[in-house]
Amino acid sequence: MSKSIARLTKLISVLFFAVIVLGACSGTGDDDNVSGSNSDDTGETTEDTNSDDGGETTLTWALWDKDATVYYEPLVEAFEADHPNIKIELLDLGSTDYQTVLGTQLSGGDSSIDIVTVKDIPGYASLINRNQLEPLSELASDIDLDQYSGTVEQITVDGEYYALPFRSDFYVMYYNKDLFDAAGVDYPTNNLTFDEYDQIIREVSEKGTEATGSPVYGGHYHVWRSQVQMYGLLDGQNTLVTDDYSFLEPIYETVLAQQNDGVVQDFATLNISSLHYSAAFYQNDVASLLMGTWFIPTLATAIEEGESEDFNWGMVTMPLTEGAEEGTSTGTITTLGISSNSENKDEAWKFIEFVTSEEGSQIIADTGTMPAIQSDEIIDIIATSPGFPDDEQSKEALSVTTTYLELPLDENAAQVETILNATHDSIMTESMPVSDALEDASNQVGALLE
């Protein structure tokens, strides 16, 4: 070190010490600062704004689609009523590239965000890898994790989890009762096997087309890869982060046969036209649709407001592949975590504890939206929401005991997602044989896992 740098360092140290001494001498000599109080220039005591003892803490909740999401406001109102010293401020980062924007804002020690909404598994993995989420297992030690249908275990890393689910949507099979009636085909039932599902949608397509004089599609697969690949997860033996995807081959072969026989609409045509799955179902020519429970309030509202053709509909459980137990489905979760940079972690945990509780779940369910906790009370709320089918089978379809996530937690999740999307496109457009495409995916993902 040069002499000039050494002298400068010594000078800074002396000045720093002097500031500390002066600051100490200017104090009042009592313990006000320890107790969270401060003295203003008049000598009167004022409360610290982050104190629970009369002060007010404002928490910033990062999320997306603030104006379009119906449960944010009632959750905040209920929480603030129980915690008058804590205010919640919503920060809408937009739905497009939400996780990327969130990660960027949390980087560099930014403490402006307290509560983090995690949109997907790749985003969750990225936040953990960057140490941007606070561990929750100690804070949540008194919480019964079984109420989340096994999803918390699937987002646990080395015995630690960094978020709790407040929404958990799983797949069900929606069906158009009027099209089944016109075709003279019995309605589908809960716990169908995948083979039975194939037979039913073929029958309703053939007979429905004859009866109506126009094409009727027995089923519909949206262009997402998960629409086909998730069937491979139902037996609990397989994962979509693997070096062997051969277990997906019979599923893809069945779906391609349905497509080639005109039982479902062509993947390439749907991709080019960008036809949304809701629009496909609204047109009253699709007899069944496999989609998440998030579609329940959307469909009911669309029929009520005339956005959809007016028809009677019902729901049954997701068709089960061989070896899958009844009460099993696949789906997605939306979770809440605490930013590791938050200066209000205790208060942030109080909010997360509330939103992910039975009380918070009932508030979400009151909006017709499926929460993470799906108790009998929650199911009753959803089943009595406006526009929900009045048959008992539709209500029973909401009783799911195990939900497997579409993509498991893994540090390579984002890259695996890209590979699986490309594989799905290659198979569904028949640009590659099924076995070759799956072997190629196995090799690519296998190289990541080495």
N, C-alpha and C positions, 0 to 999 in steps of 0.2 A: 504494500500500500504506500503511495507517495506521501510525503510530509504534508502537502497541502490538503489532501483528502482526509488525512488523520486529524489535522487541525479543525477542518470543517465538521467532521463527525463529533469531535469533542465539544465544539461550540453548540451543535444541535442538542447534544445530551444535556448540557448545562441549561439551555433555554427550556427544554422540556421539563426538567426538574423544577425550574423556577415557576413554570405555569402550574404544576401540581401543587406546589407550596402555596402560591397565591390563591388558587381555587379553594384549598383547604381552609385558609385563613378567612376567606370571605363567607364561609358557612355560618349557620346560626348556632352551631354547637350542640343542637339536639338531634333526635333521630327521625326528623320529618321525612328525609329522603328515603330512609329505609322502609318506612311504612307506606310509601307511595304518594306522599303529599309534598308539595313544593310551596315556597313562599314567593309571592310576587313583589313588585316594587313597593307596594303599600304595606307590606308586612303581613297581609292576610293570607291564610292558607287556602290553596286550591288543590283539587283532586287530580291525580294522574289520569289521563284519558284512557289508559289501558288497564285500569283497575276495575275489579268486579265490585268494589266497595263504593258505589256511587258514580264511578266514571263510566265512560262509554267506549267500547272497542268496535271498530269497523273492520269486518272481514271481507276480503275480495274473493269472489267465487268465479273461477274461470270456467266457461261453458260455451255452447254454441246455440244458435237459433233461439235466442231469448224471446223474441216476440211471437214465434210460432209454437212454442212449447208451453202446454197448458198447466203443467204442474209446478213450474218454478215459483210462481207468485204465491200460491197457497202454502207451499212448503216454507217459504221465507216468512210469510205472515204468521203462521202457527209457531214457528221457532222464536221469532222476535217477541211474540206475546208471552212466551214462557221465559224468555231471557231478555228483559227490557234493557239491559246494559250492553247487549251485543247487537250490532246492526250488520246486515248482509248487503253487500254491493255486488251486483252482477256485472261481470266483464265478458262481453260477447266477442269471442275471437273468430266467429264465423265457422261454418261447417266445412268449407273447402280448405283442405290442408290444415285442419285444426291442430292435429298433433304436432306438425312441424312448427306452426306458429307458436304453440304452447312451449315446446322445447326451447325454441329460440328465446322467448321472453324469460324463461326460468334460468337460462344460462347466465354465467357471470355473477352469480350471487344476488340476483334481483329478488328482493323481498316484498315486492308489491302484490304478489298473489299469495293467498293463504290456503284456499281450498281448490283442489285440482280435480276436474272431471276428466276421467280417462275413457277415451272413446273405443279403443280396440286393444287387442293383445300385442301387436307389434309396437304400438305406442307405449303401452305399459312397460314392455321389455326395454324400450329405449330410455324411458324415464328412470328406470331402476339402474340401468348401466351407467347413467350419468349422475347417479346419486342425487336425483332431484325430488325423490319422495321419501317421506319420513316412515320408518318402520311402525307398524300398528299393533303387532301381536301383544305387546305389554299393555297398551292402552285398552285393547279390546279383550282382555283376559277373561272378563265376566260375561262375554257375549257368546251365545250358543250358535256356533258356526253351522250346525246342521240345518238351521232354518233357511240357509241359502242353497239348498239342493246340491251340495257337493262342489259348488263353483269356487269357493275360497281355496279349497285344497288344490285346485287346478291353477291358481295364480300365486302359489306359495313357492318361494325360492330359498333353498337351504334352511327350511324351517321358519321362514319369515315371509309375511305378506305386507304389502305396502298400500293397499286400498281395500275397501269393502264395497260390495255391489249394492246399488239402490234400485237398479232396474235389471231385470233378467227376462229377456224375451226368448221364447223357444218356438220351434216350428210345429204347426198344426196343418191339417188339410182342410181347406175351405172348399165347400161344394155348392153348386147351384141346384137347389131342390127342383126348380121348375124344369130344368133340362133333364134331370133324372126322371121326373114324372112323364115328360113328353116321350122319352125313350122307353118307358116302361121297365126301367131298371131299378132294383132296390137301392136305397141309399147306402153309402158306405158306412161301416161301423168302426168303433174304436178298436184298436189293436189289430188292424189288418196286417197281414204279412206283405212284404214287398211284391211277392208273386201274385197275391190276391189283388193288390192295387193295380198291377199291370193288367190283369184280366178284366177288372171292373172298368178301367178307363178305356180299354179297347171296346168293350161292349157298349158303353154309353156313347162312344164316338160313332160307332157303326149304326146303332139303332136310332140315335138322336139325329144323325144326318138324314136317314131315311124318313123319319117322322116329320122333320121341319123343312126338308127340301133345301137346306143350306148346310154348309160344313159346321160340324160340332166337334170341337177338340175335347177329348176325354180328360186331358191333363194339360199342364203348362209348366215349363221350366224357364224361369228367368235366366238371363245370360250369366249370372254369377256362377263361379266355379263351385261354390258351396252347395248349390242346388242339387248337384249330383254327388259330389265327393263326400258330403256329410253323412250319406247313408252308410259309408264304410266305417263310421265311428260308433254306430249304435250298439255293437256287441261288447264294447268296452275293451276290446283286445288290440285295437289298432290305433295308430296316431298318424296325423298328417305331417309330422316331422320324422322322417324315416328314410332308410336307404332301400326300401322295398315297397313299391306301390302296387304290386300285383293284386292285392286284395280288392282293388277298385275295378279290375277288369270286368268281372261279370255284371257289375252295376252299370258301367258304361255301355256294355254290349246290349243290355236291356233297353236303356234309354235311347241309344242309336236306332234300335229296331223300332221303337215307338215313333221316333222322328221320321224314319224312312217310310213307315206305313201311314203317315199322316195323322197319327193319334194325337201328337203334339205338334206345335208349330216349329218351323225350321229355325235352328239357332242362328245361322248366318243372316237370314232375313230379319230376325228380331234384332240382331246386333246392328245391322245397317240402318234399320228404321228407328232404332233407339226407343222402341215401344216399351213403355213402363209396364210392369206387371199389373199394376192397378187398372190401367187403361185396358189391358187385355181381358181382365176379369169383368170389368164394367160393361163390355160390349155384348154380354149375354150369349156368347158362343163358346165359352170355355167352361166345361162342367166341373173341373176341380183345379185347385191351385194350392201348392205347398208353399206356405209363407209364414213369417213370424207373427207372434201375437200382437206386435205393434200395429198390424193391419186391421185389427178388430174395430177400434173407434173410427179409423179412416173409412172403412167400408160402410159402416153403419151411417156415418155422416153423409157420405157420397150418395147413398140411396135416398136418404131423407131430403137432401137438397137438390136432387135431380141431376147430379154430376154423373151418376151411374144409371144404367137401365134398372128399372124396378123389378126385382126378383126376390124370391125367398131363398135364404141360404142357411147353411148349417156348418158345423165343424166336427171333425173327428181327429184323433191323435195321428201323429206322423206314422206312416207305414213302417213296420219293423223288419229289418233284415234278419237272417238266420242267426240265432244265438243271442238276440237282443231281448232283454226283459221288458215286460209291460211296465208302463210308466216312464219309459226312457225317451228322450228326445235330444236334439242338438239345438244350439242357439248361441246367443251373444249376451254379454253382460256389459252394463255401464257402471263404472265404479267411481268412488270418491276417495281421494287421498289428500294428504297434507304436504304442501311444499316444504322441502327441507330447509328452505331459506326464510320461511315464515317467522315473524317475530311474535305471532299470536297462536302458537301451536295448541295450547290448552283450550282456548276458545274455539279454534277450528275443529278440534276433536269433539267438542260438545255438539257442534252442528252436524258433523258426520254421524255421530252416535244417534242423533235424533232422526236424520233423514233415512238411515238404514235400519231403523227400528220398525216394530209392528205399527206404531203410531204414524210414522212417516210413510210407511207402505200403504196404509189405509187412505192417507191423503192423496197419494199418487193414484191409487185404485179408483178413488172417487171421480177422477177425470177420465176414467175408462182405459187407463194405461196400466200395463202389467208391471208391478214392482218386483223387487228381488225376493221378498218374502211372500210365499203363496200359501198362506194358511187357509183354513175353511172360511174364515171371515172375509179374507181378501177375495177368494173365489166367488163368494156370494155377492160381493160388491160388483165385481166385473160382470157376473152373469145377470145382474139386474140393471145394468147400465142401459141407457136408451139404445134401441135398435139391436140388442143382442138377441140371438135366436132363443125361442122359448122351449126348445126340446131339451130333454134331460141329457141326451148324448153330447150335445154341444158344451154343456156345463162340465160334464165329466172329462171332456178333452182338456180341460184346464188343470187337471190334477196330474202333475208330473213329479216324479220322485228324484230323477237323475237327469241333469242336463249336461251334455258334453259340449265343450266349447268348439266352435268351428275350426279354430287353429290353436294348438296348445302353446303355452308359454315357453319360449326358447329364445336364446340370444340371437339366433339366426332367423327369427320369425319373419321379418320384413323381406329377406331374400328368398325364403321358402315360399312366401306368398306370391312373389313375382314369378317364380318357377312354376308353381301350381296353376296360376292364371294362364300362362302361356301353354301349358300342357292341356288344360281344359279347352282352350280355343282350338288347338291342333286336332284334338279328338272330335269335338263337336262339329267342326267344319270338314272332318274326314280328310284332312290334309296329311295325316299320319295314321297308320293302323294303331289300334288301342294299345296293343302289347308293346309296340315300339315306342310310343309316346310315354308310356308309364315307365319303361326301362330307362329311357333318356332322363326322365325326372328323377328316378331312383339314383342314377349316377351323379346327377348334378347336386342333389341334396346330400347324397352320401359324401361327396367331396367336401361339403361345408361342415359335416359332422366329424370329419377325421381329426 
